[in-house]
Amino acid sequence: MVPSRLRLPIYKCGVIIGLVGLTLFIRSHGSASPHDQDVFVTVTSQPINVGDAKAAALAYYNSGAYQRDLELSPPWRPVGSTAGLRR
């Protein structure tokens, strides 16, 4: 336990250290006003159009690659199902 005669000096020292630390932090990181930073995010590429995605999926299906990939994949079963598993 801290003696009562030391509480005020410790409190004052803590406040001073906190203010100095806050001042140093603000000076090192600078101002964060909206005028200093870009407000809009720019993207170099556009997301794929839904129509383009549909056309690509239809071409994949019609090429036969979908059926081939489907045959190569293991049979589907619900999560937690033990149907078809050997014990």
Kinemage of the C-alpha trace (Angstrom):
@kinemage 1
@onewidth
@group {chain A} dominant
@subgroup {mainchain}
@vectorlist {calphas} color= white
{ca met a 1} P 0.000 0.000 0.000
{ca val a 2} L 1.284 3.448 -0.918
{ca pro a 3} L 1.556 5.914 1.969
{ca ser a 4} L -0.828 8.864 1.681
{ca arg a 5} L 1.976 11.415 1.431
{ca leu a 6} L 3.194 9.748 -1.830
{ca arg a 7} L -0.164 9.384 -3.588
{ca leu a 8} L -0.370 12.935 -4.970
{ca pro a 9} L 3.211 13.040 -6.326
{ca ile a 10} L 2.761 9.613 -7.967
{ca tyr a 11} L -0.551 10.746 -9.495
{ca lys a 12} L 0.988 13.983 -10.814
{ca cys a 13} L 3.933 12.083 -12.282
{ca gly a 14} L 1.587 9.611 -13.964
{ca val a 15} L -0.469 12.413 -15.488
{ca ile a 16} L 2.649 14.144 -16.801
{ca ile a 17} L 4.020 10.912 -18.284
{ca gly a 18} L 0.656 10.219 -19.916
{ca leu a 19} L 0.454 13.682 -21.464
{ca val a 20} L 4.027 13.498 -22.741
{ca gly a 21} L 3.343 10.070 -24.253
{ca leu a 22} L 0.142 11.293 -25.902
{ca thr a 23} L 1.923 14.328 -27.308
{ca leu a 24} L 4.730 12.206 -28.748
{ca phe a 25} L 2.232 9.790 -30.276
{ca ile a 26} L 0.253 12.573 -31.940
{ca arg a 27} L 3.389 14.251 -33.276
{ca ser a 28} L 4.742 11.001 -34.711
{ca his a 29} L 1.488 9.991 -36.426
{ca gly a 30} L 0.440 13.431 -37.613
{ca ser a 31} L -3.002 14.774 -38.257
{ca ala a 32} L -5.756 12.503 -39.493
{ca ser a 33} L -8.067 15.062 -41.039
{ca pro a 34} L -10.156 13.889 -44.004
{ca his a 35} L -8.429 16.397 -46.287
{ca asp a 36} L -5.048 14.767 -45.671
{ca gln a 37} L -6.157 11.290 -46.670
{ca asp a 38} L -7.847 9.813 -49.706
{ca val a 39} L -11.545 9.330 -49.054
{ca phe a 40} L -12.190 6.980 -51.974
{ca val a 41} L -10.589 3.605 -52.507
{ca thr a 42} L -9.511 2.989 -56.068
{ca val a 43} L -9.507 -0.487 -57.589
{ca thr a 44} L -7.330 -1.376 -60.554
{ca ser a 45} L -9.690 -4.080 -61.847
{ca gln a 46} L -13.460 -4.294 -61.984
{ca pro a 47} L -15.400 -7.244 -60.563
{ca ile a 48} L -16.679 -9.728 -63.108
{ca asn a 49} L -20.063 -8.951 -64.566
{ca val a 50} L -22.806 -11.437 -63.694
{ca gly a 51} L -23.567 -11.949 -67.362
{ca asp a 52} L -19.905 -12.698 -68.081
{ca ala a 53} L -19.781 -15.169 -65.186
{ca lys a 54} L -22.920 -16.906 -66.481
{ca ala a 55} L -21.458 -17.142 -70.002
{ca ala a 56} L -18.190 -18.585 -68.651
{ca ala a 57} L -20.052 -21.143 -66.516
{ca leu a 58} L -22.240 -22.175 -69.463
{ca ala a 59} L -19.192 -22.575 -71.724
{ca tyr a 60} L -17.492 -24.709 -69.025
{ca tyr a 61} L -20.580 -26.920 -68.724
{ca asn a 62} L -21.105 -27.261 -72.484
{ca ser a 63} L -17.446 -28.154 -73.122
{ca gly a 64} L -17.780 -31.383 -71.154
{ca ala a 65} L -15.109 -30.355 -68.669
{ca tyr a 66} L -17.752 -30.041 -65.941
{ca gln a 67} L -18.879 -33.655 -66.396
{ca arg a 68} L -15.257 -34.875 -66.477
{ca asp a 69} L -14.414 -32.973 -63.275
{ca leu a 70} L -17.595 -34.252 -61.652
{ca glu a 71} L -16.642 -37.851 -62.412
{ca leu a 72} L -13.142 -37.321 -60.983
{ca ser a 73} L -14.434 -35.925 -57.697
{ca pro a 74} L -15.331 -38.251 -54.810
{ca pro a 75} L -19.021 -38.933 -54.221
{ca trp a 76} L -20.802 -36.249 -52.255
{ca arg a 77} L -22.247 -36.995 -48.841
{ca pro a 78} L -23.647 -34.739 -46.134
{ca val a 79} L -21.319 -33.548 -43.378
{ca gly a 80} L -21.403 -35.989 -40.476
{ca ser a 81} L -22.939 -38.773 -42.579
{ca thr a 82} L -21.342 -42.195 -42.320
{ca ala a 83} L -23.125 -43.613 -45.369
{ca gly a 84} L -20.707 -45.458 -47.606
{ca leu a 85} L -17.843 -45.478 -45.093
{ca arg a 86} L -16.196 -48.752 -44.115
{ca arg a 87} L -15.540 -49.374 -40.469
